[in-house]
Amino acid sequence: MREHPLRLMIVDDHPVVRDGLRGIFDGVPDIEVVAEAGDGHEALAQARAASPDVVLMDLRMPGLDGVGAIERLSADHPRIRVVVLTTYDTDADVSRALAAGVAGYLLKDAPREELQAAVRTAAAGGRVLAQRITSQLIDGLGRKPAAAPTPRELEVLRLIARGAANKEVARALLISETTVKTHLKHVFAKLGVDNRAAAVVVAMERRLI
């Protein structure tokens, strides 16, 4: 039994969402909302000032995003436990968050009882994942890992990331436009995307380019 209520910080760039989350914990005797933040930089400052036990962290925010804030919090305040609360459940988002060391990953449609229980579990040193996320991870265990893009495919993607059209890529690498399209098709399959912009974003997130 804790002697004092556990200290919770809410981080989300939408004030209405923060208001709703605060309401979920109003009147809960063992949880006290001690701080709020609208982006990653503000979250770091509030963490130093309010010293929360648990942080409910959104992922997509302007400036320093959720994963960047989580990595900084893990380095500067290792005792603070972070539970991601987001609308995004893609494999890339989940993988980045888990790699950053979160104590939990929940979706914003979670009922209030689940959110309250997750905060308590995180504070006690446990981990909690939304059922949908758990199912994705289990399904992923049975899938053969996708091959990594080849050096030539990454050369093509780097040029695409700089804004080059297929014709410009072909000219720069001394290959045909058909070959460029083939390389891109392979990259899309390996990164699990279906367009150039998404391929660039995922490749940058994975530090491939």
Salt bridges, closest charged atoms under 4 A:
GLU3 OE2 - HIS4 NE2 3.78
ASP12 OD1 - HIS14 ND1 3.49
ASP12 OD2 - LYS108 NZ 2.66
ASP13 OD1 - HIS14 ND1 3.16
ASP19 OD1 - ARG22 NH2 2.84
ASP30 OD2 - ARG120 NE 2.60
GLU36 OE1 - ARG18 NE 3.31
GLU36 OE2 - ARG22 NE 2.47
ASP53 OD2 - ARG2 NH2 3.16
ASP53 OD1 - ARG79 NH1 3.39
ASP58 OD2 - LYS108 NZ 3.65
ASP65 OD2 - ARG96 NH2 3.64
ASP89 OD2 - ARG132 NH1 2.97
ASP91 OD2 - ARG143 NH2 3.41
ASP93 OD2 - ARG60 NH2 2.85
ASP109 OD2 - ARG132 NH2 3.16
GLU153 OE2 - HIS186 ND1 3.55
GLU153 OE1 - LYS190 NZ 2.94
GLU155 OE1 - ARG152 NH1 3.29
GLU205 OE2 - ARG96 NH1 3.80
